[in-house]
């Protein structure tokens, strides 16, 4: 299988058989993702099997406002003292069960980090934010250096400065 990560094309990419084991994530890619894309609520990137056009994994990116008080004080020293700072939200990341264990989740996350960093060169963003769906997802993100918000164990962030070091 050749992996290709592209913007969702609802007319070309096959989503109806996508199953990551989490109904809310399955329903999103099947029923809501194309609408979010049209309405500019989120960009939806998919990994497709080029031979079948089946979606094997996906993630979403959107703008986010980060409260300065939510992140560790040691990381806010060089940031402006605005009440809200611009960030990028990785809202969803899912891999079809048939493709788990092949490093596709890591590949998708790294792609999301790269795209977020590249976008931050044009539109300011101080961090990539994720909403982990469960403890397993929290552990996954922490392996890549994501830090828990002070008020939530399920919401994590990775400073754009860290992403710059990882991806460039």
C-alpha positions as CSV (number, residue, x, y, z in Angstrom):
1,X,0.0,0.0,0.0
2,X,1.3,3.4,-0.9
3,X,0.3,6.1,1.6
4,X,-0.8,9.5,0.4
5,X,-2.0,12.3,2.7
6,X,-4.3,14.8,0.9
7,X,-7.2,17.1,1.6
8,X,-10.4,15.2,1.7
9,X,-12.3,15.0,-1.6
10,X,-15.7,13.7,-0.8
11,X,-16.4,12.8,-4.4
12,X,-13.3,10.7,-4.8
13,X,-12.3,9.3,-1.4
14,X,-14.2,6.3,-0.1
15,X,-15.3,6.8,3.5
16,X,-18.3,4.6,4.1
17,X,-16.3,1.6,5.3
18,X,-14.0,3.6,7.6
19,X,-14.0,2.0,11.1
20,X,-11.5,3.1,13.8
21,X,-13.5,1.5,16.6
22,X,-14.9,4.8,17.9
23,X,-18.4,5.6,16.6
24,X,-18.0,9.4,17.0
25,X,-14.9,9.4,14.9
26,X,-16.4,7.0,12.3
27,X,-19.5,9.2,12.1
28,X,-17.5,12.3,11.7
29,X,-15.5,11.2,8.6
30,X,-18.6,9.6,7.0
31,X,-21.2,12.3,7.7
32,X,-19.7,15.6,8.9
33,X,-16.2,16.1,7.6
34,X,-17.1,17.2,4.1
35,X,-19.5,19.8,5.6
36,X,-16.8,21.1,8.0
37,X,-14.5,21.5,5.0
38,X,-17.1,23.3,2.9
39,X,-18.0,25.6,5.8
40,X,-14.3,26.3,6.6
41,X,-14.9,25.0,10.2
42,X,-12.0,22.5,9.8
43,X,-9.6,21.2,7.2
44,X,-9.7,17.5,6.9
45,X,-6.7,15.6,5.7
46,X,-6.9,11.9,4.8
47,X,-4.5,9.1,4.2
48,X,-5.8,7.1,1.3
49,X,-4.9,3.7,-0.2
50,X,-4.1,4.9,-3.7
51,X,-5.2,1.6,-5.3
52,X,-8.7,1.8,-3.8
53,X,-9.2,5.4,-2.7
54,X,-10.3,4.1,0.7
55,X,-9.6,6.4,3.6
56,X,-7.2,4.7,5.9
57,X,-6.7,7.5,8.5
58,X,-7.6,11.2,8.9
59,X,-7.1,14.2,11.0
60,X,-8.6,17.7,11.2
61,X,-7.0,21.1,11.8
62,X,-8.6,24.4,12.7
63,X,-7.9,27.7,14.4
64,X,-8.0,27.9,18.2
65,X,-7.7,30.5,20.9
66,X,-5.5,29.4,23.8
67,X,-5.8,31.0,27.3
68,X,-2.4,32.0,28.6
69,X,-3.3,30.7,32.1
70,X,-3.9,27.2,30.7
71,X,-0.3,26.4,30.0
72,X,2.8,26.0,32.2
73,X,4.2,29.3,33.5
74,X,7.7,28.3,32.5
75,X,6.5,28.2,28.8
76,X,4.7,31.6,28.9
77,X,7.8,33.7,29.9
78,X,8.5,34.7,26.3
79,X,4.9,35.0,25.2
80,X,3.0,38.2,25.1
81,X,0.6,38.8,28.0
82,X,-2.6,38.7,25.9
83,X,-5.5,36.9,27.5
84,X,-5.9,34.7,24.4
85,X,-3.2,33.5,22.1
86,X,-3.5,32.0,18.6
87,X,-3.1,28.2,18.3
88,X,-3.9,25.4,16.0
89,X,-6.3,22.6,17.0
90,X,-5.8,19.0,15.9
91,X,-9.4,18.2,16.6
92,X,-9.6,14.6,15.5
93,X,-7.1,11.9,14.5
94,X,-8.2,8.4,13.7
95,X,-6.8,5.3,11.9
96,X,-9.0,2.6,10.4
97,X,-8.7,-0.7,12.4
98,X,-7.4,-2.6,9.3
99,X,-4.4,-0.3,9.2
100,X,-3.5,-0.1,12.9
101,X,0.0,-1.1,14.0
102,X,1.7,0.2,10.8
103,X,2.8,3.5,12.2
104,X,0.0,5.4,10.3
105,X,-1.1,7.3,13.5
106,X,2.4,8.6,14.0
107,X,2.7,9.5,10.3
108,X,-0.5,11.4,10.4
109,X,0.5,13.3,13.6
110,X,3.9,14.3,12.1
111,X,2.1,15.5,9.0
112,X,-0.3,17.5,11.1
113,X,2.7,19.0,13.0
114,X,4.4,19.9,9.7
115,X,1.3,21.5,8.3
116,X,0.7,23.4,11.5
117,X,4.2,24.7,11.6
118,X,4.1,25.7,8.0
119,X,0.8,27.6,8.5
120,X,2.3,29.3,11.5
121,X,4.8,31.0,9.3
122,X,1.9,32.8,7.6
123,X,-0.7,33.0,10.3
124,X,0.5,33.1,13.9
125,X,0.1,30.1,16.2
126,X,2.0,29.5,19.4
127,X,1.1,25.8,19.8
128,X,-0.7,22.7,18.5
129,X,-3.6,21.7,20.7
130,X,-5.1,18.2,20.9
131,X,-8.2,16.8,22.6
132,X,-7.4,13.2,23.5
133,X,-10.4,10.9,23.4
134,X,-9.1,8.5,26.1
135,X,-6.1,7.6,28.2
136,X,-4.6,5.6,25.3
137,X,-4.7,8.8,23.2
138,X,-3.2,10.8,26.0
139,X,-0.3,8.4,26.2
140,X,0.2,8.5,22.4
141,X,0.5,12.3,22.4
142,X,2.7,12.4,25.4
143,X,5.2,10.2,23.6
144,X,5.7,13.0,21.1
145,X,6.2,15.6,23.9
146,X,2.7,17.0,24.3
147,X,2.1,18.6,27.6
148,X,-1.2,18.4,29.6
149,X,-3.2,21.6,30.1
150,X,-3.2,22.6,33.7
151,X,-7.0,22.3,34.0
152,X,-7.5,19.1,31.8
153,X,-5.8,15.8,31.4
154,X,-7.5,15.2,28.0
155,X,-6.4,18.5,26.4
156,X,-2.7,18.7,25.6
157,X,-0.4,21.1,23.7
158,X,2.9,21.2,22.0
159,X,4.6,24.6,21.5
160,X,5.3,25.6,18.0
161,X,8.9,26.1,18.9
162,X,9.2,22.4,19.7
163,X,7.4,21.5,16.5
164,X,9.9,23.6,14.6
165,X,12.8,21.6,16.1
166,X,11.1,18.3,15.3
167,X,10.0,19.0,11.8
168,X,12.7,21.2,10.2
